[in-house]
Amino acid sequence: MALAIFAYAFSGLIEARKRRLDAVGAFFVALVTAFGGGTVRDVLLSRRPFYWVIHQDYVLVVFAMAIFAPYFLRVTSRLFDQRALLITDAIGLGLFSVSGTSIALDAQMPAFTATMMGVVTGVFGGVIRDVLCNEIPLILRDSRPYAVCAFAGCWIYLGLAELDVDTIYNVLISTAFILIARLVTFKFDIRLPH
């Protein structure tokens, strides 16, 4: 889960840097990118307290990342290329989507609702980030499948859970599917019809 949180926070910091936001703005954008989807899911499922409230260590790390964002991004932009960011983001999408589906199942939601909660968990942080940065959300303007990959992976998670596959293997398989599906659609420029 930490990898997913930091991957999304990192993408929020990159967007904040593009928008030339100060440390406060960078922190806020990184925070909502990392925790926005899970918070929306928790609101819809009436879950309290929110994940980021209980696990303040993650919030503190995001806070530190925002303070040191200018230096941090300068160093990491030399170390990581666009491909590494894409892979990290796809891993985050997979982990967040699968965990959101699992949490919805634990809340006794029906299968379709659990799947949609997984998709919300996976993609909504980016939607909030883009709206805050005054952009049309990426999932609405980029026709390469993103939410569709998460949606399919969540159904795989549900199917494997129905077959009583061990939870660890289920999470690994479902997350790997989302990761691979996202990378394949990006590599071959597969797009949804308009």
C-alpha positions in Angstrom: 0.0 0.0 0.0 2.9 2.4 0.8 4.1 2.0 -2.8 0.7 3.0 -4.2 0.4 6.0 -1.8 3.9 7.3 -2.6 3.4 6.7 -6.4 0.3 8.8 -6.4 1.7 11.5 -4.1 4.7 11.7 -6.5 2.4 12.2 -9.5 0.6 15.0 -7.5 4.0 16.7 -6.8 4.9 16.5 -10.5 1.6 18.2 -11.4 2.1 20.8 -8.7 5.6 21.5 -10.0 4.1 22.0 -13.5 1.6 24.5 -12.1 4.4 26.2 -10.1 2.6 25.8 -6.8 4.4 26.6 -3.5 5.0 23.9 -0.8 1.5 24.3 0.7 -0.1 23.8 -2.7 2.2 20.9 -3.6 1.4 19.2 -0.3 -2.3 19.6 -0.8 -2.3 18.3 -4.4 0.0 15.4 -3.4 -2.3 14.6 -0.4 -5.5 14.5 -2.4 -3.9 12.5 -5.2 -2.6 9.9 -2.8 -5.7 9.7 -0.5 -8.6 11.2 -2.6 -9.9 8.0 -4.1 -9.8 6.1 -0.8 -11.5 9.0 1.0 -14.3 9.2 -1.6 -14.7 5.4 -1.2 -14.9 5.7 2.6 -17.4 8.5 2.4 -19.6 6.4 0.1 -19.3 3.4 2.3 -19.7 5.4 5.5 -16.3 4.2 6.9 -14.7 6.2 9.7 -12.0 7.2 10.5 -10.5 7.7 7.1 -7.4 5.7 6.3 -5.1 8.7 6.2 -6.3 9.8 9.6 -5.4 6.5 11.2 -2.1 6.2 9.3 -0.6 9.7 9.8 2.9 8.4 9.1 2.0 8.4 5.4 0.7 11.9 5.6 3.9 13.1 7.3 6.0 11.5 4.6 3.9 13.2 1.9 4.3 16.5 3.9 8.1 16.0 3.9 8.0 15.2 0.1 6.2 18.4 -0.5 8.6 20.5 1.5 11.6 19.1 -0.4 9.7 18.7 -3.7 11.8 21.1 -5.8 15.1 19.3 -4.9 13.3 15.9 -4.8 11.9 16.3 -8.3 15.1 17.6 -9.7 17.0 14.5 -8.4 14.3 12.0 -9.3 13.8 13.4 -12.8 17.4 12.4 -13.5 16.9 9.0 -12.0 13.5 8.0 -13.4 12.2 8.4 -16.9 8.6 8.5 -18.1 8.5 4.7 -18.3 9.4 4.3 -14.6 6.6 6.8 -13.6 4.1 4.9 -15.8 5.0 1.6 -14.2 4.8 3.0 -10.7 1.4 4.6 -11.5 0.1 1.4 -12.9 1.2 -0.5 -9.8 -0.6 2.1 -7.7 -3.7 1.8 -9.8 -3.7 -2.0 -9.3 -3.1 -1.9 -5.6 -5.6 0.8 -4.9 -8.3 -0.7 -7.1 -7.9 -4.2 -5.6 -7.8 -2.9 -2.0 -10.9 -0.7 -2.6 -12.8 -3.8 -3.9 -11.7 -5.8 -0.9 -12.8 -3.1 1.5 -16.2 -2.9 -0.2 -16.6 -6.6 -0.1 -15.8 -6.5 3.7 -18.6 -3.9 4.0 -20.9 -6.5 2.4 -21.5 -4.6 -0.9 -22.8 -6.5 -3.9 -20.2 -7.4 -6.6 -20.8 -4.6 -9.0 -20.8 -2.0 -6.2 -17.6 -3.5 -4.8 -16.0 -3.3 -8.3 -17.0 0.4 -8.7 -15.6 1.2 -5.2 -12.4 -0.4 -6.4 -12.3 1.8 -9.5 -13.2 4.9 -7.5 -10.3 4.1 -5.1 -7.9 3.6 -8.0 -8.8 6.6 -10.1 -10.5 9.3 -8.1 -7.4 10.8 -6.5 -6.2 11.7 -10.0 -9.5 13.2 -10.9 -9.4 15.4 -7.8 -5.8 16.4 -8.6 -6.7 17.4 -12.2 -9.8 19.4 -11.1 -7.7 21.2 -8.5 -5.1 22.0 -11.1 -7.8 23.3 -13.4 -7.6 20.5 -16.0 -10.1 18.2 -17.5 -9.4 14.9 -15.6 -6.9 12.7 -17.5 -9.2 9.7 -17.4 -11.8 11.7 -19.3 -9.5 13.2 -22.0 -7.1 10.4 -22.6 -8.9 7.6 -24.4 -6.2 5.0 -23.5 -7.9 2.6 -21.0 -7.2 3.4 -17.4 -10.3 3.0 -15.5 -11.2 0.1 -17.8 -8.1 -1.8 -16.7 -8.9 -1.2 -13.1 -12.5 -2.3 -13.7 -11.4 -5.6 -15.3 -8.8 -6.2 -12.6 -11.4 -5.7 -9.9 -13.6 -8.4 -11.5 -10.7 -10.8 -11.6 -10.2 -10.1 -7.9 -13.9 -10.9 -7.3 -13.8 -14.1 -9.4 -10.7 -15.4 -7.7 -12.2 -14.6 -4.3 -15.3 -16.6 -5.3 -13.0 -19.5 -6.2 -11.4 -19.2 -2.7 -8.0 -18.3 -4.0 -5.7 -17.3 -1.1 -6.0 -13.5 -0.6 -2.2 -12.9 -1.1 -2.3 -14.7 -4.5 -5.5 -13.0 -5.4 -4.1 -9.5 -4.8 -0.9 -10.3 -6.7 -2.7 -11.8 -9.7 -5.3 -9.0 -9.9 -2.8 -6.2 -9.4 -0.5 -7.8 -12.0 -3.3 -8.0 -14.4 -4.1 -4.3 -14.0 -0.4 -3.4 -14.3 0.1 -5.5 -17.4 -3.1 -4.3 -19.0 -2.2 -0.7 -18.4 1.3 -1.1 -19.8 0.1 -3.0 -22.9 -2.6 -0.5 -23.7 0.0 2.3 -23.3 2.7 0.5 -25.3 0.5 -0.3 -28.2 -1.5 2.9 -28.0 -4.8 1.0 -27.6 -7.6 3.5 -27.3 -11.3 3.4 -26.5 -13.7 4.4 -29.3 -15.0 8.0 -29.2 
